[in-house]
């Protein structure tokens, strides 16, 4: 339910934790695969009717309390003049990556004009769902987006952006600044078009040292997250030792990956609302195991300020039965 989600994001006690999953709409669903046979990924996210249908597929099956729009963090590359496409087996490929310091000088186009399809998608979702579920928008974080455009292709270490930070801090700051400016416009646009909450995925910011995160990124996270009045969630992978930095980001809710012990995070963060953090691989287990592990996360999180989720995105090979068991377990908890 929408109100259940918003209450938890405000840190209030809820009768059960609201629940949704990252990568909730996607290739684990047969109806998704059938529809995607007719469209490329970029066609699907940029066609509001198609994107709305894909977004609502898991809603019809599982009735999550949050419904996350079907889109991609790389859409904001478009207003900054970056071209990208998806290659099967590779992932997103930036066709004109940052190769010199001069490439970090970007002129921003009109976000609402170039990403019109995101606004239309959000309007369709709010009309369809009403008060039944929170409509979730999202955006990639400045560092993660910078990492993609510097590397050109997915990477484990994203050495290119870290090298830019070491060799030319001014150019590094300039690129982060360009993404921050477009993100402020983008999240404001999402709020204006009906998003009930927004998650900032700066997934790879955990590659930075704590000192670099504090110096280069923390003020920018605050700027993006404080640009909207709806609840916000920040998610950084592999940040278990730096939860205090995420708590200082300005986000209402700190997203936790599965490497964090929920009880330890609660002890460290106090009353700060949290989201997470079941290991996505758990959904390959037997339903009884899924129910037990889900209950353990819920009990460790306590009765107030917890949004139940996975600790990262749903794997495309996850059995539908595992997802069903997760949602059933989440909704069976009574406090």
Secondary structure as UniProt FT lines:
FT   HELIX           2..9
FT   TURN            10..11
FT   STRAND          18..19
FT   TURN            22..23
FT   TURN            27..28
FT   HELIX           30..36
FT   TURN            37..38
FT   HELIX           41..45
FT   HELIX           48..62
FT   STRAND          66..68
FT   HELIX           73..80
FT   STRAND          84..87
FT   TURN            88..90
FT   STRAND          91..94
FT   TURN            95..96
FT   HELIX           101..104
FT   HELIX           111..114
FT   HELIX           116..129
FT   TURN            130..131
FT   STRAND          134..140
FT   HELIX           142..151
FT   HELIX           159..167
FT   HELIX           169..192
FT   TURN            193..194
FT   STRAND          197..201
FT   HELIX           203..207
FT   HELIX           210..212
FT   HELIX           213..217
FT   HELIX           218..225
FT   TURN            226..227
FT   STRAND          231..235
FT   TURN            237..238
FT   HELIX           240..242
FT   HELIX           243..247
FT   TURN            248..250
FT   STRAND          253..255
FT   TURN            258..259
FT   HELIX           262..269
FT   TURN            270..271
FT   STRAND          273..278
FT   HELIX           280..284
FT   HELIX           287..301
FT   STRAND          306..310
FT   TURN            316..317
FT   HELIX           320..332
//
